[in-house]
Amino acid sequence: MRLTDLIVENTKRSMTGSQSIDKIFEQLSSETSPTTIPDTLPISAKEDKWKQEEDPQRLIRSFTFTSALSLKFFIDEVLNYQEEYQHHPKITINIDNVTIETYTRDANLVTEVDLQLARFCDDVYEDIKFIRS
């Protein structure tokens, strides 16, 4: 399953915990949003490099670095993020490779918080090309 599939799946989850209220929200959202997506869009999505694993449901991605400086920058940013948002992924460092594994432990599955962390990691990794080694 791709990250974009999880975002769509997350939007289908119960919003309030009350079936009757969720049904009303569902009806309202279906009335205000288009029901079909055109076959051709003006943009195309990048291939997602995050993989979904099961038992428990979690997102995993490995990042490879060309220098110790860029690896350190990436790790520092992820550590700052996890402290700020109090969401702590599993971080594994192996020479020039960093693997991030994230899921919400209380729910034992991927939630919006994990998707935000994944987007953040992708953004930081993209920014690394601007760091001089």
C-alpha positions as CSV (number, residue, x, y, z in Angstrom):
1,M,0.0,0.0,0.0
2,R,1.3,3.5,-0.9
3,L,1.3,6.5,1.3
4,T,-1.4,8.1,-0.8
5,D,-3.6,5.1,-0.3
6,L,-3.2,5.4,3.4
7,I,-4.2,9.1,3.3
8,V,-7.4,8.2,1.4
9,E,-8.0,5.3,3.8
10,N,-7.5,7.7,6.8
11,T,-10.2,10.0,5.5
12,K,-12.7,7.1,5.4
13,R,-12.2,6.4,9.1
14,S,-14.8,7.2,11.8
15,M,-14.6,10.9,12.5
16,T,-16.5,11.2,15.8
17,G,-17.0,7.6,17.0
18,S,-20.8,8.0,16.6
19,Q,-22.2,6.1,13.6
20,S,-25.2,8.4,13.1
21,I,-23.1,11.6,13.2
22,D,-20.4,10.0,11.0
23,K,-23.1,9.1,8.5
24,I,-24.3,12.8,8.4
25,F,-20.7,13.9,7.8
26,E,-20.3,11.3,5.1
27,Q,-23.5,12.5,3.3
28,L,-22.4,16.1,3.6
29,S,-18.9,15.5,2.2
30,S,-20.2,13.4,-0.7
31,E,-22.6,16.2,-1.7
32,T,-19.9,18.8,-1.7
33,S,-17.0,16.8,-3.3
34,P,-16.7,15.3,-6.8
35,T,-17.5,11.6,-6.9
36,T,-15.2,10.9,-9.8
37,I,-11.6,11.8,-10.6
38,P,-10.7,12.5,-14.2
39,D,-8.4,9.9,-15.8
40,T,-6.0,12.5,-16.8
41,L,-4.7,15.1,-14.3
42,P,-2.5,18.0,-15.0
43,I,0.1,16.6,-12.7
44,S,1.3,13.1,-11.7
45,A,2.2,11.8,-8.3
46,K,5.8,10.7,-7.6
47,E,6.2,7.0,-6.8
48,D,6.0,6.5,-3.1
49,K,9.1,5.1,-1.4
50,W,7.4,4.3,1.9
51,K,6.4,0.7,2.3
52,Q,3.6,-0.5,4.5
53,E,4.2,-3.5,6.8
54,E,1.7,-5.4,8.9
55,D,1.5,-6.8,12.4
56,P,1.4,-4.0,13.5
57,Q,0.5,-1.8,10.5
58,R,3.4,0.6,10.0
59,L,5.3,2.7,7.5
60,I,9.0,2.1,6.7
61,R,11.4,3.9,4.5
62,S,15.2,3.8,4.1
63,F,17.2,6.9,3.2
64,T,20.8,6.7,1.8
65,F,23.3,9.5,2.3
66,T,26.5,10.5,0.5
67,S,28.1,12.2,3.5
68,A,28.2,12.1,7.2
69,L,27.1,15.8,7.3
70,S,23.9,15.1,5.4
71,L,23.1,12.1,7.5
72,K,23.7,14.1,10.7
73,F,21.5,16.9,9.4
74,F,18.7,14.5,8.6
75,I,18.9,12.7,12.0
76,D,19.0,16.1,13.8
77,E,15.8,17.3,12.0
78,V,13.9,14.0,12.7
79,L,14.9,14.1,16.4
80,N,13.8,17.7,16.7
81,Y,10.5,16.9,15.0
82,Q,9.8,13.9,17.3
83,E,10.4,16.0,20.4
84,E,8.3,18.8,19.1
85,Y,5.3,16.6,18.2
86,Q,5.9,13.9,20.8
87,H,5.7,11.1,18.2
88,H,8.8,8.9,18.2
89,P,9.6,6.7,15.2
90,K,12.1,3.8,15.3
91,I,15.3,5.1,13.8
92,T,18.0,2.7,12.6
93,I,21.3,3.9,11.4
94,N,23.6,1.6,9.5
95,I,26.7,3.3,8.1
96,D,25.2,5.6,5.4
97,N,21.7,4.4,5.6
98,V,18.9,5.5,7.9
99,T,15.6,3.6,8.2
100,I,12.6,5.2,9.7
101,E,9.7,3.0,11.0
102,T,6.6,4.7,12.3
103,Y,3.2,3.8,13.6
104,T,0.9,5.0,16.4
105,R,1.6,2.5,19.2
106,D,-1.7,3.3,21.1
107,A,-3.7,2.3,18.0
108,N,-1.3,-0.2,16.6
109,L,-1.7,1.2,13.1
110,V,-0.8,4.1,10.8
111,T,-2.6,7.4,11.7
112,E,-2.5,10.9,10.4
113,V,0.4,11.7,12.8
114,D,2.5,9.0,11.0
115,L,1.6,10.3,7.6
116,Q,2.7,13.8,8.7
117,L,6.0,12.4,10.0
118,A,6.6,10.5,6.7
119,R,5.9,13.8,4.7
120,F,8.3,15.6,7.0
121,C,11.1,13.0,6.5
122,D,10.6,13.2,2.7
123,D,10.8,17.0,2.7
124,V,14.0,17.0,4.8
125,Y,15.6,14.3,2.6
126,E,14.8,16.5,-0.5
127,D,16.4,19.5,1.3
128,I,19.6,17.6,1.8
129,K,20.7,18.1,-1.8
130,F,21.3,21.8,-0.9
131,I,23.8,20.9,1.9
132,R,27.5,21.0,0.8
133,S,29.4,18.0,1.9
